[in-house]
Amino acid sequence: MAEAILRKMELADVDAVMEVEKASFSKPWTIDIFYQEITDNDHAHYFVIEVDKKIIGYIGAWIIIDEAQITNIAILPEYRGYKLGEKLFGYTLKQAMLMGVARLSLEVRKSNIVAQGLYRKFGLVPGGIRKNYYTDDQEDALVMWVNLK
């Protein structure tokens, strides 16, 4: 596999990011949400990962003062298992720390043990449960967080 390139998401990337989104989630965000996040949300920071000039994943975070909340992360199914999600998450943590973030949190499905394992590698620990968090099947979310400073 070619080297992965990590960079800030641009408006021109939205169509490719939508392909990742649709392949990854049963209730994907709409294209309008991504456009709004990039153009209208000063707190939103999105990054993509490319292999062979193809966007194969993305991550989003809201950064408010010194706290970051991961909004979503996804890798195309055929590229999973190559530690590309780990690379993307690590890159985002570094970017957040450069922006002065002291604490980062996210929600993850209680059943998504693979993702929880990834987040634990970066020091995130469980902090609570959000009951019926996911609208597609009412699965609970595990809230995970880490202090970065």
Biotite code that builds the C-alpha atoms (Angstrom):
import biotite.structure as struc

atoms = struc.array([
    struc.Atom([0.000, 0.000, 0.000], chain_id="A", res_id=1, res_name="MET", atom_name="CA", element="C"),
    struc.Atom([1.237, 3.487, -0.845], chain_id="A", res_id=2, res_name="ALA", atom_name="CA", element="C"),
    struc.Atom([2.098, 5.978, 1.855], chain_id="A", res_id=3, res_name="GLU", atom_name="CA", element="C"),
    struc.Atom([-0.856, 7.634, 3.549], chain_id="A", res_id=4, res_name="ALA", atom_name="CA", element="C"),
    struc.Atom([-1.152, 11.421, 3.325], chain_id="A", res_id=5, res_name="ILE", atom_name="CA", element="C"),
    struc.Atom([-2.916, 13.286, 6.146], chain_id="A", res_id=6, res_name="LEU", atom_name="CA", element="C"),
    struc.Atom([-4.210, 16.822, 5.644], chain_id="A", res_id=7, res_name="ARG", atom_name="CA", element="C"),
    struc.Atom([-6.926, 19.329, 6.427], chain_id="A", res_id=8, res_name="LYS", atom_name="CA", element="C"),
    struc.Atom([-10.218, 18.618, 4.680], chain_id="A", res_id=9, res_name="MET", atom_name="CA", element="C"),
    struc.Atom([-11.229, 21.081, 1.952], chain_id="A", res_id=10, res_name="GLU", atom_name="CA", element="C"),
    struc.Atom([-14.576, 21.795, 0.283], chain_id="A", res_id=11, res_name="LEU", atom_name="CA", element="C"),
    struc.Atom([-13.422, 19.899, -2.805], chain_id="A", res_id=12, res_name="ALA", atom_name="CA", element="C"),
    struc.Atom([-13.115, 16.762, -0.631], chain_id="A", res_id=13, res_name="ASP", atom_name="CA", element="C"),
    struc.Atom([-16.769, 16.607, 0.421], chain_id="A", res_id=14, res_name="VAL", atom_name="CA", element="C"),
    struc.Atom([-17.939, 14.245, -2.349], chain_id="A", res_id=15, res_name="ASP", atom_name="CA", element="C"),
    struc.Atom([-15.181, 11.737, -1.542], chain_id="A", res_id=16, res_name="ALA", atom_name="CA", element="C"),
    struc.Atom([-15.850, 12.082, 2.194], chain_id="A", res_id=17, res_name="VAL", atom_name="CA", element="C"),
    struc.Atom([-19.534, 11.363, 1.511], chain_id="A", res_id=18, res_name="MET", atom_name="CA", element="C"),
    struc.Atom([-18.523, 8.042, -0.075], chain_id="A", res_id=19, res_name="GLU", atom_name="CA", element="C"),
    struc.Atom([-16.650, 7.128, 3.117], chain_id="A", res_id=20, res_name="VAL", atom_name="CA", element="C"),
    struc.Atom([-19.607, 8.294, 5.211], chain_id="A", res_id=21, res_name="GLU", atom_name="CA", element="C"),
    struc.Atom([-22.170, 6.250, 3.250], chain_id="A", res_id=22, res_name="LYS", atom_name="CA", element="C"),
    struc.Atom([-19.976, 3.130, 3.354], chain_id="A", res_id=23, res_name="ALA", atom_name="CA", element="C"),
    struc.Atom([-19.468, 3.469, 7.114], chain_id="A", res_id=24, res_name="SER", atom_name="CA", element="C"),
    struc.Atom([-22.734, 4.479, 8.770], chain_id="A", res_id=25, res_name="PHE", atom_name="CA", element="C"),
    struc.Atom([-26.332, 3.245, 8.646], chain_id="A", res_id=26, res_name="SER", atom_name="CA", element="C"),
    struc.Atom([-27.539, 6.842, 9.093], chain_id="A", res_id=27, res_name="LYS", atom_name="CA", element="C"),
    struc.Atom([-24.904, 8.914, 7.270], chain_id="A", res_id=28, res_name="PRO", atom_name="CA", element="C"),
    struc.Atom([-24.641, 12.655, 7.557], chain_id="A", res_id=29, res_name="TRP", atom_name="CA", element="C"),
    struc.Atom([-25.906, 14.601, 4.548], chain_id="A", res_id=30, res_name="THR", atom_name="CA", element="C"),
    struc.Atom([-23.639, 16.456, 2.187], chain_id="A", res_id=31, res_name="ILE", atom_name="CA", element="C"),
    struc.Atom([-25.146, 19.709, 3.497], chain_id="A", res_id=32, res_name="ASP", atom_name="CA", element="C"),
    struc.Atom([-23.923, 18.930, 7.012], chain_id="A", res_id=33, res_name="ILE", atom_name="CA", element="C"),
    struc.Atom([-20.341, 18.562, 5.782], chain_id="A", res_id=34, res_name="PHE", atom_name="CA", element="C"),
    struc.Atom([-20.521, 21.791, 3.780], chain_id="A", res_id=35, res_name="TYR", atom_name="CA", element="C"),
    struc.Atom([-21.958, 23.596, 6.801], chain_id="A", res_id=36, res_name="GLN", atom_name="CA", element="C"),
    struc.Atom([-19.267, 22.196, 9.107], chain_id="A", res_id=37, res_name="GLU", atom_name="CA", element="C"),
    struc.Atom([-16.470, 23.404, 6.809], chain_id="A", res_id=38, res_name="ILE", atom_name="CA", element="C"),
    struc.Atom([-17.900, 26.779, 5.819], chain_id="A", res_id=39, res_name="THR", atom_name="CA", element="C"),
    struc.Atom([-19.967, 27.933, 8.809], chain_id="A", res_id=40, res_name="ASP", atom_name="CA", element="C"),
    struc.Atom([-18.656, 26.256, 11.969], chain_id="A", res_id=41, res_name="ASN", atom_name="CA", element="C"),
    struc.Atom([-15.597, 28.046, 13.339], chain_id="A", res_id=42, res_name="ASP", atom_name="CA", element="C"),
    struc.Atom([-15.154, 25.274, 15.923], chain_id="A", res_id=43, res_name="HIS", atom_name="CA", element="C"),
    struc.Atom([-15.058, 22.443, 13.357], chain_id="A", res_id=44, res_name="ALA", atom_name="CA", element="C"),
    struc.Atom([-11.759, 20.909, 12.233], chain_id="A", res_id=45, res_name="HIS", atom_name="CA", element="C"),
    struc.Atom([-11.808, 18.069, 9.712], chain_id="A", res_id=46, res_name="TYR", atom_name="CA", element="C"),
    struc.Atom([-8.929, 16.034, 8.353], chain_id="A", res_id=47, res_name="PHE", atom_name="CA", element="C"),
    struc.Atom([-8.694, 13.405, 5.608], chain_id="A", res_id=48, res_name="VAL", atom_name="CA", element="C"),
    struc.Atom([-6.370, 10.508, 4.931], chain_id="A", res_id=49, res_name="ILE", atom_name="CA", element="C"),
    struc.Atom([-5.440, 9.693, 1.333], chain_id="A", res_id=50, res_name="GLU", atom_name="CA", element="C"),
    struc.Atom([-3.840, 6.640, -0.241], chain_id="A", res_id=51, res_name="VAL", atom_name="CA", element="C"),
    struc.Atom([-2.866, 6.826, -3.921], chain_id="A", res_id=52, res_name="ASP", atom_name="CA", element="C"),
    struc.Atom([-4.565, 10.250, -4.136], chain_id="A", res_id=53, res_name="LYS", atom_name="CA", element="C"),
    struc.Atom([-7.871, 8.697, -2.995], chain_id="A", res_id=54, res_name="LYS", atom_name="CA", element="C"),
    struc.Atom([-9.572, 9.846, 0.200], chain_id="A", res_id=55, res_name="ILE", atom_name="CA", element="C"),
    struc.Atom([-10.089, 6.681, 2.206], chain_id="A", res_id=56, res_name="ILE", atom_name="CA", element="C"),
    struc.Atom([-11.039, 8.199, 5.545], chain_id="A", res_id=57, res_name="GLY", atom_name="CA", element="C"),
    struc.Atom([-11.779, 11.320, 7.533], chain_id="A", res_id=58, res_name="TYR", atom_name="CA", element="C"),
    struc.Atom([-12.156, 12.604, 11.069], chain_id="A", res_id=59, res_name="ILE", atom_name="CA", element="C"),
    struc.Atom([-13.940, 15.613, 12.518], chain_id="A", res_id=60, res_name="GLY", atom_name="CA", element="C"),
    struc.Atom([-13.560, 17.479, 15.785], chain_id="A", res_id=61, res_name="ALA", atom_name="CA", element="C"),
    struc.Atom([-15.082, 20.505, 17.417], chain_id="A", res_id=62, res_name="TRP", atom_name="CA", element="C"),
    struc.Atom([-12.568, 22.523, 19.384], chain_id="A", res_id=63, res_name="ILE", atom_name="CA", element="C"),
    struc.Atom([-13.937, 25.044, 21.844], chain_id="A", res_id=64, res_name="ILE", atom_name="CA", element="C"),
    struc.Atom([-11.367, 26.910, 23.941], chain_id="A", res_id=65, res_name="ILE", atom_name="CA", element="C"),
    struc.Atom([-9.254, 24.023, 25.287], chain_id="A", res_id=66, res_name="ASP", atom_name="CA", element="C"),
    struc.Atom([-11.647, 21.098, 24.810], chain_id="A", res_id=67, res_name="GLU", atom_name="CA", element="C"),
    struc.Atom([-12.082, 18.894, 21.760], chain_id="A", res_id=68, res_name="ALA", atom_name="CA", element="C"),
    struc.Atom([-14.994, 16.628, 20.902], chain_id="A", res_id=69, res_name="GLN", atom_name="CA", element="C"),
    struc.Atom([-14.523, 14.094, 18.109], chain_id="A", res_id=70, res_name="ILE", atom_name="CA", element="C"),
    struc.Atom([-17.658, 14.278, 15.967], chain_id="A", res_id=71, res_name="THR", atom_name="CA", element="C"),
    struc.Atom([-16.925, 11.341, 13.696], chain_id="A", res_id=72, res_name="ASN", atom_name="CA", element="C"),
    struc.Atom([-14.194, 9.151, 12.246], chain_id="A", res_id=73, res_name="ILE", atom_name="CA", element="C"),
    struc.Atom([-14.457, 6.666, 9.396], chain_id="A", res_id=74, res_name="ALA", atom_name="CA", element="C"),
    struc.Atom([-12.261, 4.611, 7.085], chain_id="A", res_id=75, res_name="ILE", atom_name="CA", element="C"),
    struc.Atom([-13.539, 2.914, 3.925], chain_id="A", res_id=76, res_name="LEU", atom_name="CA", element="C"),
    struc.Atom([-14.273, -0.738, 4.760], chain_id="A", res_id=77, res_name="PRO", atom_name="CA", element="C"),
    struc.Atom([-11.707, -2.108, 2.305], chain_id="A", res_id=78, res_name="GLU", atom_name="CA", element="C"),
    struc.Atom([-8.934, -0.069, 3.991], chain_id="A", res_id=79, res_name="TYR", atom_name="CA", element="C"),
    struc.Atom([-9.741, -1.122, 7.562], chain_id="A", res_id=80, res_name="ARG", atom_name="CA", element="C"),
    struc.Atom([-7.275, -3.296, 9.431], chain_id="A", res_id=81, res_name="GLY", atom_name="CA", element="C"),
    struc.Atom([-4.156, -1.461, 8.179], chain_id="A", res_id=82, res_name="TYR", atom_name="CA", element="C"),
    struc.Atom([-3.877, 0.900, 11.161], chain_id="A", res_id=83, res_name="LYS", atom_name="CA", element="C"),
    struc.Atom([-4.963, 3.876, 9.012], chain_id="A", res_id=84, res_name="LEU", atom_name="CA", element="C"),
    struc.Atom([-7.627, 4.863, 11.550], chain_id="A", res_id=85, res_name="GLY", atom_name="CA", element="C"),
    struc.Atom([-4.912, 4.829, 14.208], chain_id="A", res_id=86, res_name="GLU", atom_name="CA", element="C"),
    struc.Atom([-2.725, 7.060, 12.042], chain_id="A", res_id=87, res_name="LYS", atom_name="CA", element="C"),
    struc.Atom([-5.635, 9.461, 11.419], chain_id="A", res_id=88, res_name="LEU", atom_name="CA", element="C"),
    struc.Atom([-6.632, 9.595, 15.089], chain_id="A", res_id=89, res_name="PHE", atom_name="CA", element="C"),
    struc.Atom([-3.038, 10.164, 16.212], chain_id="A", res_id=90, res_name="GLY", atom_name="CA", element="C"),
    struc.Atom([-2.605, 12.962, 13.668], chain_id="A", res_id=91, res_name="TYR", atom_name="CA", element="C"),
    struc.Atom([-5.782, 14.632, 14.935], chain_id="A", res_id=92, res_name="THR", atom_name="CA", element="C"),
    struc.Atom([-4.625, 14.403, 18.561], chain_id="A", res_id=93, res_name="LEU", atom_name="CA", element="C"),
    struc.Atom([-1.358, 16.103, 17.611], chain_id="A", res_id=94, res_name="LYS", atom_name="CA", element="C"),
    struc.Atom([-3.229, 18.857, 15.750], chain_id="A", res_id=95, res_name="GLN", atom_name="CA", element="C"),
    struc.Atom([-5.528, 19.359, 18.746], chain_id="A", res_id=96, res_name="ALA", atom_name="CA", element="C"),
    struc.Atom([-2.568, 19.639, 21.121], chain_id="A", res_id=97, res_name="MET", atom_name="CA", element="C"),
    struc.Atom([-0.959, 22.204, 18.812], chain_id="A", res_id=98, res_name="LEU", atom_name="CA", element="C"),
    struc.Atom([-4.197, 24.203, 19.110], chain_id="A", res_id=99, res_name="MET", atom_name="CA", element="C"),
    struc.Atom([-3.959, 24.139, 22.896], chain_id="A", res_id=100, res_name="GLY", atom_name="CA", element="C"),
    struc.Atom([-6.509, 21.418, 23.627], chain_id="A", res_id=101, res_name="VAL", atom_name="CA", element="C"),
    struc.Atom([-6.271, 20.133, 27.200], chain_id="A", res_id=102, res_name="ALA", atom_name="CA", element="C"),
    struc.Atom([-9.039, 17.511, 27.095], chain_id="A", res_id=103, res_name="ARG", atom_name="CA", element="C"),
    struc.Atom([-10.533, 15.403, 24.308], chain_id="A", res_id=104, res_name="LEU", atom_name="CA", element="C"),
    struc.Atom([-13.714, 13.338, 24.389], chain_id="A", res_id=105, res_name="SER", atom_name="CA", element="C"),
    struc.Atom([-15.873, 11.238, 22.085], chain_id="A", res_id=106, res_name="LEU", atom_name="CA", element="C"),
    struc.Atom([-18.788, 8.845, 22.035], chain_id="A", res_id=107, res_name="GLU", atom_name="CA", element="C"),
    struc.Atom([-18.446, 5.315, 20.706], chain_id="A", res_id=108, res_name="VAL", atom_name="CA", element="C"),
    struc.Atom([-20.976, 2.507, 20.384], chain_id="A", res_id=109, res_name="ARG", atom_name="CA", element="C"),
    struc.Atom([-20.865, 0.172, 23.379], chain_id="A", res_id=110, res_name="LYS", atom_name="CA", element="C"),
    struc.Atom([-20.627, -2.710, 20.896], chain_id="A", res_id=111, res_name="SER", atom_name="CA", element="C"),
    struc.Atom([-17.690, -1.229, 18.948], chain_id="A", res_id=112, res_name="ASN", atom_name="CA", element="C"),
    struc.Atom([-14.901, -2.968, 20.814], chain_id="A", res_id=113, res_name="ILE", atom_name="CA", element="C"),
    struc.Atom([-12.400, -2.428, 17.958], chain_id="A", res_id=114, res_name="VAL", atom_name="CA", element="C"),
    struc.Atom([-12.799, 1.364, 18.100], chain_id="A", res_id=115, res_name="ALA", atom_name="CA", element="C"),
    struc.Atom([-12.666, 1.354, 21.895], chain_id="A", res_id=116, res_name="GLN", atom_name="CA", element="C"),
    struc.Atom([-9.360, -0.516, 21.692], chain_id="A", res_id=117, res_name="GLY", atom_name="CA", element="C"),
    struc.Atom([-7.977, 2.127, 19.325], chain_id="A", res_id=118, res_name="LEU", atom_name="CA", element="C"),
    struc.Atom([-9.010, 4.954, 21.628], chain_id="A", res_id=119, res_name="TYR", atom_name="CA", element="C"),
    struc.Atom([-7.511, 3.207, 24.655], chain_id="A", res_id=120, res_name="ARG", atom_name="CA", element="C"),
    struc.Atom([-4.148, 3.089, 22.807], chain_id="A", res_id=121, res_name="LYS", atom_name="CA", element="C"),
    struc.Atom([-4.213, 6.897, 22.933], chain_id="A", res_id=122, res_name="PHE", atom_name="CA", element="C"),
    struc.Atom([-5.044, 7.002, 26.635], chain_id="A", res_id=123, res_name="GLY", atom_name="CA", element="C"),
    struc.Atom([-8.799, 7.534, 26.438], chain_id="A", res_id=124, res_name="LEU", atom_name="CA", element="C"),
    struc.Atom([-10.738, 6.021, 29.310], chain_id="A", res_id=125, res_name="VAL", atom_name="CA", element="C"),
    struc.Atom([-14.479, 5.427, 29.802], chain_id="A", res_id=126, res_name="PRO", atom_name="CA", element="C"),
    struc.Atom([-16.239, 8.313, 31.517], chain_id="A", res_id=127, res_name="GLY", atom_name="CA", element="C"),
    struc.Atom([-19.895, 7.365, 31.330], chain_id="A", res_id=128, res_name="GLY", atom_name="CA", element="C"),
    struc.Atom([-22.777, 6.082, 29.238], chain_id="A", res_id=129, res_name="ILE", atom_name="CA", element="C"),
    struc.Atom([-25.208, 8.023, 27.051], chain_id="A", res_id=130, res_name="ARG", atom_name="CA", element="C"),
    struc.Atom([-28.374, 5.905, 27.002], chain_id="A", res_id=131, res_name="LYS", atom_name="CA", element="C"),
    struc.Atom([-30.078, 5.348, 23.629], chain_id="A", res_id=132, res_name="ASN", atom_name="CA", element="C"),
    struc.Atom([-27.572, 7.700, 21.978], chain_id="A", res_id=133, res_name="TYR", atom_name="CA", element="C"),
    struc.Atom([-27.650, 6.298, 18.445], chain_id="A", res_id=134, res_name="TYR", atom_name="CA", element="C"),
    struc.Atom([-30.812, 7.157, 16.540], chain_id="A", res_id=135, res_name="THR", atom_name="CA", element="C"),
    struc.Atom([-30.715, 4.200, 14.134], chain_id="A", res_id=136, res_name="ASP", atom_name="CA", element="C"),
    struc.Atom([-30.999, 1.481, 16.789], chain_id="A", res_id=137, res_name="ASP", atom_name="CA", element="C"),
    struc.Atom([-31.004, 3.280, 20.180], chain_id="A", res_id=138, res_name="GLN", atom_name="CA", element="C"),
    struc.Atom([-27.693, 1.658, 21.161], chain_id="A", res_id=139, res_name="GLU", atom_name="CA", element="C"),
    struc.Atom([-25.959, 3.227, 24.148], chain_id="A", res_id=140, res_name="ASP", atom_name="CA", element="C"),
    struc.Atom([-22.772, 5.227, 23.650], chain_id="A", res_id=141, res_name="ALA", atom_name="CA", element="C"),
    struc.Atom([-19.713, 4.912, 25.825], chain_id="A", res_id=142, res_name="LEU", atom_name="CA", element="C"),
    struc.Atom([-18.221, 8.350, 26.529], chain_id="A", res_id=143, res_name="VAL", atom_name="CA", element="C"),
    struc.Atom([-14.421, 8.230, 26.496], chain_id="A", res_id=144, res_name="MET", atom_name="CA", element="C"),
    struc.Atom([-11.991, 11.039, 27.275], chain_id="A", res_id=145, res_name="TRP", atom_name="CA", element="C"),
    struc.Atom([-8.341, 11.861, 27.859], chain_id="A", res_id=146, res_name="VAL", atom_name="CA", element="C"),
    struc.Atom([-6.455, 14.756, 29.431], chain_id="A", res_id=147, res_name="ASN", atom_name="CA", element="C"),
    struc.Atom([-3.797, 15.954, 26.978], chain_id="A", res_id=148, res_name="LEU", atom_name="CA", element="C"),
    struc.Atom([-1.988, 18.342, 29.331], chain_id="A", res_id=149, res_name="LYS", atom_name="CA", element="C"),
])
